[in-house]
Every structure is written in structure tokens, then in C-alpha cells.
């Protein structure tokens, strides 16, 4: 499927005017609030959740927002919408906006093969276009989780055949956006995260979005050790593989020393998330910024686009489906170290359900999907369980953690 009017989404995704989240007062009927609160509390025990932030938006305004539990990584910080959570697959929405900005600026073309920018790719991958990566139509095999560098990931994945002929179908795959992150770096000559900060993050006026390893230092301050060797892609304040947890002191302004909490954070920074995967599943944010991402699609003009048959081309990074009544866009799955996300949008209704949480035990990427549908049903006041989207093409490397 050829991409159409991609510039339209880039404008929607990064225009400050598109941000509908203004310090709006949370309002909802007592009955509706109670129903949603009950759904979330029941999920807590059922899914071994330690901390969660939930938001419901109707007609572009917040009608429910509440934080639950305590994140064991931040035991001295009260859970709140301002706390950082891993974005997991929602990272791809932001990376997609960055690619479309470069397309609008004429610095790359969505119709060009990715090999134009990454010449060292395997022969079978060379015809894959930027646009096919953007809409998960590349057919790439999954990158192995054990690969520590992008080149190593390519070498190992190249031993597997393409999952399907490029362009012939759609299949979720984090590798598509890992590849786009490399394209951004080649085109701009900058680290991926620096480019994103100066374009997407700045224009959206984000207050807490970036590489997760950087955001953690809002809660933990390095003092007596200079962290030079880095496993992060962002900035000078980073962490080396060999850094000791005992060198980290202070916690969110509380001045509390907790070696165990620091050790867990150190583990988080180096586990299951190589630097090249930040564009596909390594960004982090808080509820305030996630609301900005979601409500950008509610801007006048966007809704009409999402009623057309090619909405998937207009919403890179989102997983979309036609329910028969509405177009639904979703971003759901695993982040890192127990973090999860489930976002459901109905653009034509200006409705969103956003759940950010951390689980204490292994989960799969369908966790809280039923709960998010039940919240939708409660918020809309109509039975939606028989028509909302479920299942679909899963990311082959987004299994249990």
C-alpha cells in the first residue's frame, strides 16, 4: 500500500497547536468513576501489579485520572502521573513522527530503499523501503534479544528468511523501528535521542520524555563516580556496565540511601534493552506527556483522515483496525523490567484510555486488554465489548518477559 499524505500526520503529531491537554479539570460522574476505579483495583491483585496510572479522556478532556500503588524501583516516591514509565511500543509513534519530519524536510524519501541509508544490509533486505518499515510491511525477521549491537542483530537476523514479501502484508515487528532509528542517525548525523529531543520532544513541549536510563536519574543522583562508559544513547549522565550501586546516593530529593533500590535500577539500565532498540521500545515518559501524544490525533482534520481506508499509513507506530463502527488505534505491550502500556484511542469520538503500569511478575503483551475494554465500555456508556479490536498481528519479539 502506498503511503499517502504522510505530512499530515507529522503536523498532527508534533504541532503544539494539536495538544489538547491543557490543565483541564478532571470530571466524571460518581458512578462512572467508581466503576473505573473498581476495574483497576481488581486488576491489581489479578495481575500482580505494583504501580499503575490510569487516565480516561472523553471529548478531548480528562474525565478520570488516578495513580495506584508504589513502584518498587522508587520506594520513596509517591506514585503520581508525573512518575516515569517505559513506553514500550508507544516509542514507535514518536520515532514515526521523527521520520515523517525528515520526509517533510526532504532529507529522506519514504519510497526509497532503506539500503540508500544503510548500505551494509543483507541482499534480501535491500529493496525494503522506508515507508514499508514505517507501516510494518517490511517482512523483516525479529532481531534476537541477545544481540548487543545493531550490526550483531542484523547478522543474526539475516540467518532467517523474510517473514513475507516486503509490501505484501502487515506484521508487527520491533526490528522495523530499530532500523528507522539507525536511518535517523545516518540522515541527521546525530544520536537518535538528540534529534528527537530537538524536534518531536521540543515541539510537543514534553516535560519528561526520553531514554529511560536518563529519566531514572530524576530519582537517583550519581555523586562520587563519573560515568563515562555508557549503555545509554542520551547525554553525559549515563551509567557504565561496571558502575557500582554503592556510588549512587540520594533519591528524589529525599536524601535517602537505598543500595538495593540502586542495584535494581542498575540492572534495569543494562537488561533486555540494547541501545539500538530505544527507537522501537526504549523510550520512557509520564502520563502527562502520553496524554499529549494521544490527544494530538483528536485535532480537527485528523479525525477525517482516520475515517479513510488508509489510516494505517497516516498513523505510523499505532496499530489500527476498523471495528465496523469506528477506527481504533492502539499501542499495547511490554516495556522493560516489568513495565507495560495499554493505550486505546477512538479518534472520531475523541476518546482515549491510557494505562501505564509495572508488574511484579512475568506478563504477556495482552495484559489489561480486557480491562481497558471494560473501561471504554464504562466511559462511553454503551456496550462495546462485542466490537472493539482484539488480537491481530503480534510483534514476534514481544513475548513474555
PyMOL commands that set and color helices and strands:
alter all, ss='L'
color gray80, all
select helices_A, chain A and resi 6-14+16-18+30-46+72-74+88-104+114-116+123-125+130-134+150-157+174-188+192-203+212-218+245-247+259-270+275-282+287-298+302-305+311-314+347-349+369-380
alter helices_A, ss='H'
color red, helices_A
select strands_A, chain A and resi 49-58+61-69+85-86+210-211+220-222+248-251+283-285+319-322+327-334+339-346+351-359
alter strands_A, ss='S'
color yellow, strands_A
deselect
rebuild
show_as cartoon
